[in-house]
Amino acid sequence: MTATSSPSPGPMIAIVYESLFGNTRLIAETIADGIREQHMPVTVVPVAKAAALPECDVLVVGAPTHAHSLSSPASRTEAERWALNPSRHLALESGSLTTGVREWIELPPAARHGYVAFDTRVDMPRIFTGAASSAIGRRLKKHGLREVLAAESFLVDKDSHLLPDEHDRALRWGREIAATTRALTGPSTRVHT
Ligand SMILES: Cc1cc2nc3c(=O)[nH]c(=O)nc-3n(C[C@H](O)[C@H](O)[C@H](O)COP(=O)(O)O)c2cc1C
């Protein structure tokens, strides 16, 4: 059988995120902008719609830090209470109460090269805040996935609003993910036999 090579659609990066108030979604979308800037295709999927994600080259997973870790049904209910308080100026993302990364990550998709984790958390020393990205990493490693770039936290103030520099940082980090993925996947043709 002869091997033929055809132009590849490029490496496949999938970003799965959870977001109650919209900050982690905004970071996920900005990371994707940074990746696309490097002419690399990327899919961004909210965790509630990520049940049947196909295999990808690099899986990027992000979540808000709740109680030092990933959200749970109880912490999501607490987040709903925060959003119902008009003085907090927070709005709940649609569909965000149904599930979270904690539940989804029990059955993650295959990622040929590995994963990258990020979180949002309060702008305080990490020892006081915890970081959901650590919980993501622990779980993905248990599933045999390899970390391909060190995890990153994007910071919110004590009222859960993103700090001003985080947008630019997320854009730069997206470019870094693209460069890492390119180095891992090599030339952009795949050989079909
Ligand atoms: C119930 C609850 C618990 C939280 N616990 C923590 C925490 O332990 N550490 C922290 O840094 N931030 C904590 N936060 C703040 C969240 O990290 C912040 O709201 C989140 O990053 C915003 O992301 P989102 O807009 O994508 O939901 C908590 C928020 C809620 C609602």
The ligand as an SDF file (V2000), in Angstrom:
LIG
                    3D

 31 33  0  0  0  0  0  0  0  0999 V2000
  -18.1350   29.4570   46.2750 C   0  0  0  0  0  0  0  0  0  0  0  0
  -16.8610   30.1270   45.8460 C   0  0  0  0  0  0  0  0  0  0  0  0
  -15.6650   29.7590   46.4410 C   0  0  0  0  0  0  0  0  0  0  0  0
  -14.4690   30.3830   46.0500 C   0  0  0  0  0  0  0  0  0  0  0  0
  -13.2980   29.9790   46.6150 N   0  0  0  0  0  0  0  0  0  0  0  0
  -12.1370   30.5280   46.1930 C   0  0  0  0  0  0  0  0  0  0  0  0
  -10.8810   30.0660   46.6900 C   0  0  0  0  0  0  0  0  0  0  0  0
  -10.7900   29.1610   47.5200 O   0  0  0  0  0  0  0  0  0  0  0  0
   -9.7450   30.6460   46.2090 N   0  0  0  0  0  0  0  0  0  0  0  0
   -9.7850   31.6630   45.2830 C   0  0  0  0  0  0  0  0  0  0  0  0
   -8.7290   32.1530   44.9030 O   0  0  0  0  0  0  0  0  0  0  0  0
  -10.9710   32.1180   44.7850 N   0  0  0  0  0  0  0  0  0  0  0  0
  -12.1290   31.5730   45.2220 C   0  0  0  0  0  0  0  0  0  0  0  0
  -13.3150   32.0080   44.6980 N   0  0  0  0  0  0  0  0  0  0  0  0
  -13.3090   33.0840   43.6960 C   0  0  0  0  0  0  0  0  0  0  0  0
  -13.3010   32.4680   42.3090 C   0  0  0  0  0  0  0  0  0  0  0  0
  -12.0450   31.9170   42.0340 O   0  0  0  0  0  0  0  0  0  0  0  0
  -13.6720   33.5070   41.2680 C   0  0  0  0  0  0  0  0  0  0  0  0
  -15.0170   33.8410   41.4950 O   0  0  0  0  0  0  0  0  0  0  0  0
  -13.5080   32.8970   39.8920 C   0  0  0  0  0  0  0  0  0  0  0  0
  -12.1520   32.8680   39.5620 O   0  0  0  0  0  0  0  0  0  0  0  0
  -14.2460   33.6290   38.8630 C   0  0  0  0  0  0  0  0  0  0  0  0
  -14.2090   32.8320   37.6970 O   0  0  0  0  0  0  0  0  0  0  0  0
  -15.5310   32.6590   36.8110 P   0  0  0  0  0  0  0  0  0  0  0  0
  -15.9960   34.0710   36.5180 O   0  0  0  0  0  0  0  0  0  0  0  0
  -15.0680   31.9890   35.5750 O   0  0  0  0  0  0  0  0  0  0  0  0
  -16.5310   31.8790   37.5760 O   0  0  0  0  0  0  0  0  0  0  0  0
  -14.4950   31.4020   45.0730 C   0  0  0  0  0  0  0  0  0  0  0  0
  -15.7110   31.7420   44.4730 C   0  0  0  0  0  0  0  0  0  0  0  0
  -16.8770   31.1180   44.8500 C   0  0  0  0  0  0  0  0  0  0  0  0
  -18.1610   31.4900   44.1860 C   0  0  0  0  0  0  0  0  0  0  0  0
  1  2  1  0
  2  3  1  0
  2 30  2  0
  3  4  2  0
  4  5  1  0
  4 28  1  0
  5  6  2  0
  6  7  1  0
  6 13  1  0
  7  8  2  0
  7  9  1  0
  9 10  1  0
 10 11  2  0
 10 12  1  0
 12 13  2  0
 13 14  1  0
 14 15  1  0
 14 28  1  0
 15 16  1  0
 16 17  1  0
 16 18  1  0
 18 19  1  0
 18 20  1  0
 20 21  1  0
 20 22  1  0
 22 23  1  0
 23 24  1  0
 24 25  2  0
 24 26  1  0
 24 27  1  0
 28 29  2  0
 29 30  1  0
 30 31  1  0
M  END
$$$$
